[in-house]
Amino acid sequence: MVNVWEVLLDFLFPPHCPLCHAYVETRGSWCPNCLTEALQPHRLPLSVPMQAVLADAWALGVYKDSLRDLIRHLKYQGQRSNLIYIEQFLQAAGEQAAVRKFLSGVNLAVPVPLYPAKEKQRGFNQAELIFGKFLAGQNLPLRRGLSRTRATRPMYELNGRERAENLQHVFAVTEKDMLQGKDVLLVDDILTTGATMVECARTLKGAGARSVQALVLASDHKI
């Protein structure tokens, strides 16, 4: 049955690619060239602290242009309408052999947590919102295995030493038994210095996780 509302919506606001704004067939789609440009799964370089607790880390795209804008508008302006583009992006990523192989090495996913007051203000945890549907399609359960026990200073205004101090003892395990002997996938929207991932992974391994790998939607780091 035709959805009259969707037909009307497409008539009034024709679907377009989020990067070049060319008209596309269905809402949420990218034009082929722009999707190819944005979708660049790649292994992330691991610093010495990251190597101590992370077995591997991947990003599905580069943090620039349309992908950066989609994340920022979702994260800071609450534009959930951007999720349909992200979901299509993730669906295409899941069809790539390198991504499927990477995901085959884990059996449980955990989102990087927000401090409860911050999540209440934002209305969602962006890591959970971005990856929830995608991971369900990959038959990977997404569990809130970590909590953030206190508020922290914004990371962008801190140097390396201050970032480490800012995150010290800030994460706690919510269900220790759930993590025992598991190969855990830690997910977040972006990776910058990796300081947050290091502390989360250290906490997960301290609770009995056999290994921890990281997956982010985008990063500007490349090997």
C-alpha positions in Angstrom: 0.0 0.0 0.0 1.4 3.4 -0.9 2.2 5.7 2.0 0.4 8.9 1.1 2.3 10.9 3.6 5.7 9.8 2.2 4.5 10.5 -1.4 3.4 14.0 -0.3 6.7 14.6 1.6 8.7 13.5 -1.4 6.7 15.9 -3.6 7.1 18.9 -1.3 10.7 18.1 -0.3 12.3 15.9 -2.9 15.0 13.5 -1.5 18.5 14.6 -2.1 22.1 13.4 -1.5 23.5 14.9 1.8 26.8 15.8 0.1 26.2 17.2 -3.4 22.4 17.7 -2.9 21.6 16.1 -6.2 18.1 14.5 -6.3 18.0 10.8 -5.4 15.4 8.1 -5.7 14.6 7.5 -2.1 14.8 9.5 1.1 18.1 8.9 3.0 20.0 7.7 -0.1 23.3 9.1 -1.3 24.3 9.5 -4.9 26.8 6.7 -5.8 29.8 9.1 -6.2 29.3 10.8 -2.8 28.7 7.5 -1.0 32.0 6.2 -2.5 33.8 9.4 -1.3 32.3 9.2 2.2 32.5 5.5 2.8 36.2 4.7 3.5 36.5 1.9 6.0 40.0 2.0 7.4 42.1 0.7 10.3 43.1 3.3 12.8 46.7 3.8 14.0 47.0 2.7 17.7 49.1 4.8 20.0 51.2 3.0 22.6 48.5 3.5 25.3 45.8 2.2 22.9 47.9 -0.9 22.0 47.9 -1.9 25.6 44.1 -2.3 25.8 42.8 -2.4 22.2 43.2 -5.3 19.8 42.2 -3.3 16.8 40.3 -0.1 15.8 38.4 0.9 12.7 36.6 3.9 11.3 34.0 3.6 8.6 34.6 7.0 7.1 36.7 10.1 7.3 35.6 12.9 9.6 35.1 15.7 7.1 32.5 17.2 4.7 29.1 15.6 4.8 29.8 12.9 7.3 31.2 15.4 9.8 28.2 17.7 9.3 25.7 14.8 9.8 27.4 13.8 13.0 27.6 17.4 14.3 24.0 18.2 13.5 22.8 15.1 15.1 25.0 15.4 18.2 24.8 19.1 18.9 21.5 20.2 17.3 19.5 17.0 17.8 18.7 16.6 14.1 17.4 13.1 14.2 16.3 13.5 10.6 20.0 12.9 9.7 19.8 9.4 11.0 18.3 8.1 7.8 21.5 9.1 5.9 23.7 7.6 8.5 21.7 4.3 8.4 22.1 4.1 4.7 25.8 4.8 5.0 26.1 2.0 7.6 24.1 -0.4 5.5 26.6 0.1 2.7 29.5 -0.3 5.1 28.1 -3.6 6.3 28.2 -5.0 2.8 32.0 -4.5 2.6 34.1 -7.6 3.1 36.7 -5.9 5.4 33.9 -4.6 7.7 32.2 -8.0 7.9 35.5 -9.7 8.7 36.2 -7.1 11.4 32.8 -7.6 13.0 33.1 -11.4 12.9 35.7 -11.2 15.6 33.4 -9.8 18.3 30.3 -11.1 20.0 29.0 -8.1 22.1 29.0 -4.3 21.5 29.1 -1.6 24.1 28.6 2.2 23.4 30.9 4.8 25.0 28.6 6.2 27.7 27.6 9.8 28.4 27.2 11.3 31.9 23.5 10.9 32.8 22.9 14.6 33.0 24.5 15.1 29.6 22.5 12.3 28.0 19.3 13.8 29.5 20.1 17.2 28.1 20.9 15.8 24.7 18.1 13.3 24.7 20.1 10.3 23.5 23.5 8.7 23.5 24.8 9.3 20.0 26.9 6.1 19.8 23.8 4.0 20.8 21.6 5.9 18.4 24.0 5.7 15.5 24.9 2.0 15.8 21.9 0.4 17.4 20.0 -0.6 14.2 23.1 -1.4 12.3 24.5 -3.8 14.9 21.1 -5.5 15.3 21.3 -6.2 11.5 24.7 -7.8 12.1 23.2 -9.9 14.9 25.4 -8.2 17.5 23.8 -7.3 20.8 24.4 -3.7 21.9 24.5 -3.5 25.7 25.1 -0.6 28.1 28.1 -2.3 29.7 29.6 1.0 30.9 28.5 4.1 32.8 30.1 7.4 33.3 30.4 8.2 37.0 31.1 11.9 36.9 31.0 14.9 34.5 34.2 15.7 32.7 35.6 18.8 31.1 35.2 19.2 27.3 38.1 17.3 25.7 38.8 19.7 22.9 40.1 22.3 25.3 42.7 20.0 26.9 46.2 18.8 26.1 47.2 15.1 26.2 48.1 15.0 29.9 45.0 16.9 30.9 42.8 14.5 28.8 44.2 11.5 30.6 43.6 13.1 34.0 40.1 14.2 33.0 39.1 10.7 32.2 40.9 8.9 35.1 38.5 6.6 37.0 35.5 8.1 35.2 34.0 4.8 33.8 32.5 1.9 35.6 31.1 -1.4 34.6 27.3 -1.9 34.9 27.1 -5.7 34.4 30.4 -7.5 35.1 29.1 -11.0 34.4 28.0 -10.0 31.0 31.6 -9.2 30.0 33.4 -12.2 31.2 35.5 -13.8 28.5 33.7 -11.8 25.7 35.3 -10.2 22.7 33.8 -6.7 23.0 33.2 -4.1 20.3 33.4 -0.5 21.7 31.5 1.9 19.6 31.4 5.7 19.4 30.6 8.4 16.8 34.2 9.7 16.3 37.7 9.1 17.4 40.1 12.0 17.9 43.0 11.4 20.4 41.7 8.0 21.5 41.9 8.9 25.2 38.2 8.1 25.9 38.5 4.7 24.1 41.6 3.8 26.1 39.9 4.4 29.4 36.7 2.6 28.3 38.7 -0.4 27.0 40.9 -0.5 30.2 37.7 -0.6 32.3 36.2 -3.4 30.1 39.3 -5.5 30.3 39.6 -5.0 34.0 36.0 -6.4 34.3 37.0 -9.6 32.5 36.5 -8.9 28.7 38.9 -11.1 26.7 39.5 -8.5 24.1 38.3 -5.1 23.1 38.1 -3.6 19.6 36.9 -0.2 18.7 34.6 1.0 15.9 33.7 4.6 15.1 31.6 6.1 12.4 34.3 8.5 11.4 37.9 9.6 12.2 40.5 11.9 10.6 43.2 9.4 11.6 44.6 7.0 9.0 47.5 4.5 9.0 
